[in-house]
Amino acid sequence: MRSVLCRIWRLTMLSASGPGAWIGLLLFGVVLALQFIDVWVDVQMIAWYKRFYDALEQVDAAAAIRELWVFGGIVAMSAAIFLVSDYLRKRLLLRWRSRLTDKALDTWTDGHAYWLLRPGLSPKSVDNPDQRVAQDCNRFVELFLHETLDVITRIVALFSYIVILWNLSDFVLTLPVFGNDLAVPHYLVWLAFIYVAISSVFTHLMGRPLKSLVFRQEKREADFRYALIQLRDNAAEVAFSKGESAERRRLANRFDGIRQNWNRLIGREFLLGLFTRPYYQSILRVPLFFSLPAYFAGAVTLGGLMQLSGAFGRVTQTLSWFIFSYRSLAEFAAVAERLDDLFASAQNPAPMPDTPMAIQRSHSGDDVLRVTDLELYTPQNRALAPVQDFALAPGGRVWIRGQSGQGKSTLLSAIAGLWPYGRGQIEVPQGDTLYLPQRPHLFSEGLAAAACYPHDPATIPEARLREVLSCLGLAHRLENLNVTGPGALEGLSMGERQRLALARVLLLRPTTVVLDEATSALDAAAEAHVLTLLRRELPQATIICVAHNEPFALAPFDIWQVGEPYETERKSA
């Protein structure tokens, strides 16, 4: 319980802090004040019960009609309070969700946590971070507002209701116990606490496994959604490979996990409901039954009985908050655990144990890229192929070659400052570095945004953008330059996607360019044209090229061999 409360406290501080925090606190205070006013309205309703039923018992039509008007006023006031409170609560929900989401995004992206916490790179990878940011931030604030406002209001209301019930039940109930009469003054007050306490214990015993089941259900739902996203993103490859049956098996396996955990979850909810549902159905009736001894003893009138029953019912309902909220409290604890784990893991990504992390990085004073005594390791502490020492001056070009799996991409990650596992020294030049992978990252904001990534396309003159895309053989796509939306980049071949990514080099003009098989989808002539263009337009840029085929258009260039060289044999056609 303590750890759950600590998680909730940390997340609440993140949600309610930051610029304009006082506005959120003010909204929370106003909503809470409206809740208190609603309690006062409820107290008036309790008093109304006595007046109305006494009028009925005395057959006083005028008094009864007058009380009906009073009833209408009470209902109108209660409805107005609810609507205003609900509106302000939703405004507060959006404000605090926005703040928590911003903090989650900052934590997840700063320090490359999104990269370091992938499966295989860290002993504590974070599953489904997209769900935790998009869904759990919203759900946490929603549940926090609901539960905290509810419990604070109920605590305040409880004192009011107990005072009313204490004053109304100022008679003594006499019970025969082992031949003696036991006098119990204000018995309804004690009975309310005993009744709810026993019920709460039963509820917790039967519902205790719900938290872990809800946690697993959220994870498996997210896994299933991610598998569907993967199918959408790789639709062409699946279709050409006729992989529908394999994808169907994969999706079926993910959904089986949902089904199995769902069966356990609904089974536990059913067991819990065997007690809570009858309790919920009877909580409004039981107060009347418990109040009947006072009525039959002549201690109260019919109106007094209804008032007493109403007061007793308010006390038991208020005390039953734990019972009524048990399912949502279990979800609240699960959401808080998932979200707090995201923050904790992203702020201090855990490294793999026993794997060296001694790569020293610094900026070179002469803008020369130097690698000295570099040894790279996999996260599982397996040494990769040796890396030769090298120094690359501004304007230099190098071709990195080697067999697959020898560590070429890992070397690039180490130079970029991403790969933590290894030993040695890396000195990098000042200025911007642009990395282009084999499969470039494109998104639905359109051609302009994809060509300027990660810069804002508004910072690039449209004329320059059109010129560069035309030079790279994308003139036929310019009519869709400013089209945005999910279909903005539909129909682009892999070669066109690589050309679009290469436009970033000409538009952003970085000091260092890393091409990780970034021209693999281009034919020889197109590759030569693009690389010649880069060399001509950026003569002082350092170009690092990873490719299986020799990039003649970058000549002259150095060759860095990673691992053992290929054993090749030239054959005539």
Secondary structure, 3 states (H helix, E strand, C coil): CHHHHHHHHHHHHHHHCCCCHHHHHHHHHHHHHHHHHHHHHHHHHHHHHHHHHHHHHCCCHHHHHHHHHHHHHHHHHHHHHHHHHHHHHHHHHHHHHHHHHHHHHHHHHHHHHHHHCCECCECCCCCCHHHHHHHHHHHHHHHHHHHHHHHHHHHHHHHHHHHHHHHHCCCEEEEEECCEEEEEECHHHHHHHHHHHHHHHHHHHHHCCHHHHHHHHHHHHHHHHHHHHHHHHCHHHHHHHCCHHHHHHHHHHHHHHHHHHHHHHHHHHHHHHHHHHHHHHHCCCHHHHHHHHHHHCCCCCHHHHHHHHHHHHHHHHHHCHHHHCHHHHHHHHHHHHHHHHHHHHHHCCCCCCCCCEEEEEEECCCCCEEEEEEEEECCCCCECCCCCCEEECCCCEEEEECCCCCCHHHHHHHHCCCCCCEEEEEEECCCCEEEECCCCCCCCCCHHHHHHCCCCHHHCCHHHHHHHHHHCCCHHHHHHCCCCCCCCCCCCCHHHHHHHHHHHHHHHCCCEEEEECCCCCCCHHHHHHHHHHHHHHCCCCEEEEECCCCCHHHCCCEEEECCCCCCCCCCCC
